[in-house]
């Protein structure tokens, strides 16, 4: 007896693949400093640099994401797009000012996760904000409700 092929095939569709993630995707919105240069113009990069660590600043450059000028936020592993015209010759300066503003504001998704997930005491808003509250001093592993460790472990 030969086996009959199934008369119904399961329809399978690939889920949408997200190739790039930017801060707008993570937060669901744009922030005013992404659209208005006047909101970052007065940022003093030297004063904002942790411990006056110029090497940190030198690593921040204007990049491009999806054809739009952007700066990389390593705390969230995403780009912060810049939607205002950037004057020629000031590309890296503006990228640095937008990033510092983003980090100081607490809008960085990685910084928002610190309160729950950081495992050692550190300033919530990082070294860019004097007097930032300390998070991570009382970290404990998350416990899944209803889950119990298997016997013998």
N, C-alpha and C positions, 0 to 999 in steps of 0.2 A: 504494500500500500504506500503510495507516495504522499508526502506531506503537502498539504495545501498552503499556499502563501497566505499571510494574513490579509484580510480584505480592508483592514483599516490601518493606516500608518499614523503614528503620532506626529503631529506637526511640531517641529522644534524650531524655535527662533533664538538666535543669539541675543543675549542681553546687550544693552548699549555699553560700549566701552568708553570710558572717560580717559583720554590720553593726557590731558593737561588739567591741572587743578590750580585755580587762582583764588585769591582771597575773596573775590566776589562770589565765586561758587560756594566756598565754605561758609561765608556769612550770609549769603543771599542778598547782599546789597553792596553798593559803593559807598565810600566815605568821602566827605567833602574835600579832604586834602588830596584825594586822587584827581579831583577835577579843577581845583583852584590853586594856582601857584602861590598866590598871596598868603595862603594859609600855612605854607612851609618856608616862605622866603626868609623869615626872621630866625629860623632855627640856627643856633650857634653850634656848629658841628664839633668844634674843639671842646666846648663845655659839655656837649652830649656824649662825648667819647669816653667809654669806661676807662678810668685810670689813665686818661690821656693816651690811650693805646692807638697810635696812628696806624699801626699795621692793620688793625681791625678795619679802620676806615678805608684803607687802600684796597681792601678786598671787595668792596662794594662798588659795583659798576652798573650803569644803565644797560639793560638787556632788552630783549623783545620777546613777547609771548603772544601768539596768535596775531602777529603783525602789529602789536601795540607796544609802545615803550613800557618797560616794567622793571621792577627791582625784585630780587629774590629774597624772600623771608625764610631763613633757614630754620626758624623755630616752628614754622608750620609746614615747611617743605612745599611752599607754593610761591607764586608770583603775586606781587601787588602791582596792578596795572596803573599807568599814569595817563590820564585822559586830558591833560592840558598841554599846550604847545611848550616845548622846552627850548630855551634860547641856545643857539649854537655855542659850543665851547663850555656849556654848563651842564652837560648831560650827567656826568657822574655825581656832581654836586647835588643836582635835583633828585637823583635816585637816592642818594644818602639821606637827604632831608625828608623825603617821603617815607623811607624805611624807618628812620628814627621817630618820626611822628607816629607811624603805625605801631611801633613797639611801645612807645610811651603811652599811647592812648589805651593800651590793653586790648586793641582790636585784633591782634595777632591770634589766630586760632590756637597755636601752640602755647601761647602765654595763658589763654583762657583755660587750657587743660591742666596747667601747673597745679592749681589748688587741689585737684583730685589725685593727680598722678605723680607729682614729683616726690622723690624718695629721700631727699636731704634738704635741710633748710636753705632757702635762697629767697632773694627779693622777688616778689610776684611779677613786678613789671621790669625786672632786670636792673642792671646797674645804671640805666639811663634815667631812672626816676628816684631822686633822693627821698628817703623816708618811705619807700614802697613797703607795704606790709610783707612779712615773712611768711612763706608757705612751705610745706614739706616737713615741718618739725615733728608732726605726729602721724606720719604716713603709716598705713596698715594695708595689707593686701585686700583687694576687694573680695567680698564673699557673695557667691551666687545664692540667692534666696532658694531654700528648699534642697540645696545640694549638700551632701555629707561625704566626707572623705571615706573611701572604701576601707573596710576592716583590714587591719594589719599594716596600714601605712601611716 
